[in-house]
Amino acid sequence: MHVGKKTLSALMALTLTASLAACSASTPADTTHAATPSENLVQTSSTPSVDEEGAKRTEYPLTITTYNYNKEPVEYTFEKAPERVYAYAQDNIEILLSLGLADRIVAFEEGIPQADLVVLATPVDTIPLMAVKALNRVNGSQVVMDLGSIKAELCEVISMHARRGRFVAAHPMWGTEYSGPRAAQHGAFTGRNVVLCEVERSDPDALAMAERIFRTLEAPAVYMDAEEHDLHAAYVSHISHITSFALALTVLEKEREERHIFDLAGGGFESTVRLAKSSAATWVPIMLHNKYNLLDVLREHIHQLQIMRRMIERDDAEGLKAAFDRANSIQRIIH
């Protein structure tokens, strides 16, 4: 990814929320920053070669087959190997290596000094500490950016850090129920808003770098403070997941014979419970670390369910129609 004439050498801290991996794994890599020799260096080549142990290395162009969230096969072709990719977390390291996308794996602390941009895309309960560790090591020209879906706790933890200005809090409003590099989709962020929080606390050049990246990805920027972001995220994102989990559990409890679920499930059911396939490792921390906003929206959600239950008990057709008509107005917001 080029920003102006300068190539960003990004340290990607990848685990279950692989937002940035969705960009890097689904398009041909275009980097020019040379890798530093090291005994941990894993080189890739566009021509066949054999290492000292006789193992054949990745050949380019390399075409891989993955699947989108509709379970449809999608092929991607990588014309050449990226010259430098850093990864954190064993499962994603193995995937990156198997796809020939990583040429050097280093410890988090070791990679930071060599990166222009440090991106944290890990479960939200790990981000505050990782952000502090990253800020402890960066200089005045490096940038640290997170992609988590909770901001208030993170921004509070780093608020008094001497290098707070080098941090940009970002949340791209895109994702699927799948995780990791294999869940990458080309053009995933196109047209999807990215929320940038507390931008007044970020240095102008750090914010400008983040904004250029998302402009390149064609993701419009929206600006909020951290607490406002967490409240709205609870209403438009987090409640959708917990509702999907609850509905899936309801159906599994009532439909003990699973074959009936498959026999009768239609598009409506599939779209409603799709998010129930999301990773618990990602969503448990989100639920617990945004619990006060989530409990608030849950109270309102349960209240609406109770109203509809009473209408059904009373055969209140007019009441149900009025409620459904009012709910249909969501079309003015979400097309």
NORHUFEN-V147796 format. One record per pair of residues at least 6 apart in sequence whose C-alpha atoms are under 7 Angstrom apart, sorted by the first residue. I is the first residue (numbers start at 1). J is the second residue. Records with the same first field share a line. If there is no record, write none. Layout:
BEGIN
I=J ; J
END
This chain:
BEGIN
1=7 ; 8 ; 30 ; 31
2=8
3=212
7=31 ; 32 ; 33
8=116 ; 117
9=33 ; 84 ; 115 ; 116 ; 117
10=85 ; 115 ; 116 ; 117 ; 118
11=85 ; 86 ; 87 ; 111 ; 112 ; 115 ; 117 ; 118 ; 119
12=86 ; 87 ; 88 ; 118 ; 119 ; 120
13=87 ; 88 ; 119 ; 120 ; 121 ; 122
14=87 ; 88 ; 89 ; 92 ; 121 ; 122
15=89 ; 92 ; 121 ; 122 ; 180
16=122 ; 123 ; 179 ; 180 ; 282
17=121 ; 122 ; 123 ; 179 ; 180 ; 282
18=121 ; 179 ; 180 ; 181
19=121
21=181 ; 184
22=181 ; 183 ; 184 ; 185 ; 188
23=184 ; 186
25=181 ; 184
26=76 ; 184 ; 185 ; 186
27=186
28=77 ; 78 ; 79
29=80 ; 81 ; 82
30=82
31=82 ; 83
32=83
33=83 ; 84
34=83
35=83 ; 84
40=104 ; 105
41=103 ; 104
42=103 ; 104
43=103
44=57 ; 58 ; 81 ; 100 ; 103
45=58 ; 59 ; 81
46=59 ; 60 ; 80
47=59 ; 60
48=57 ; 59
49=56 ; 57
50=56 ; 57
58=100
60=78 ; 79 ; 80
61=77 ; 78 ; 79 ; 80
62=77 ; 78 ; 79
63=75 ; 76 ; 77 ; 78
64=75 ; 76 ; 77
65=73 ; 74 ; 75 ; 76
66=73 ; 74 ; 75 ; 182
67=73 ; 74
68=74 ; 183 ; 185
69=176
81=100 ; 101
82=101
83=103
84=102 ; 103 ; 104
85=102 ; 103 ; 104
86=102 ; 104 ; 105 ; 106
87=93 ; 105
88=108
92=180 ; 181
96=102
112=118 ; 134 ; 137 ; 138
113=137 ; 138
116=142 ; 143
117=142 ; 143 ; 144
118=143 ; 144 ; 145
119=144 ; 145 ; 146
120=127 ; 145 ; 146 ; 147
121=146 ; 147 ; 148
123=282 ; 285
124=148 ; 150 ; 285 ; 286
125=285
128=154 ; 157
132=158
135=163
142=166
143=166 ; 167 ; 206
144=166 ; 167 ; 168
145=167 ; 168 ; 169 ; 170
146=168 ; 169 ; 170
147=170 ; 171 ; 172
148=171
149=171
150=230 ; 290
151=226 ; 230
152=226 ; 227 ; 230
158=164
164=202
165=201 ; 202 ; 203
166=202 ; 203 ; 206
167=202
168=202 ; 206 ; 207
169=196 ; 197
170=194 ; 195 ; 196 ; 197
171=194 ; 195 ; 196
172=193 ; 194 ; 195
173=192 ; 193 ; 194
174=189 ; 192
177=274 ; 275 ; 277 ; 278
178=278
189=217 ; 218 ; 219
190=217 ; 218 ; 219
191=218 ; 219 ; 220
192=219 ; 220
193=219 ; 220 ; 221 ; 222
194=219 ; 220 ; 221 ; 222
195=221 ; 222 ; 223 ; 224
196=221 ; 222 ; 223 ; 224
197=223 ; 224 ; 225 ; 226
198=224 ; 225 ; 226
199=207
230=290
231=293
234=293 ; 294
235=297
239=294
241=275 ; 276
244=272 ; 273 ; 275 ; 276
245=273 ; 276
247=273
248=273 ; 276
255=261
308=320
311=319 ; 320
END
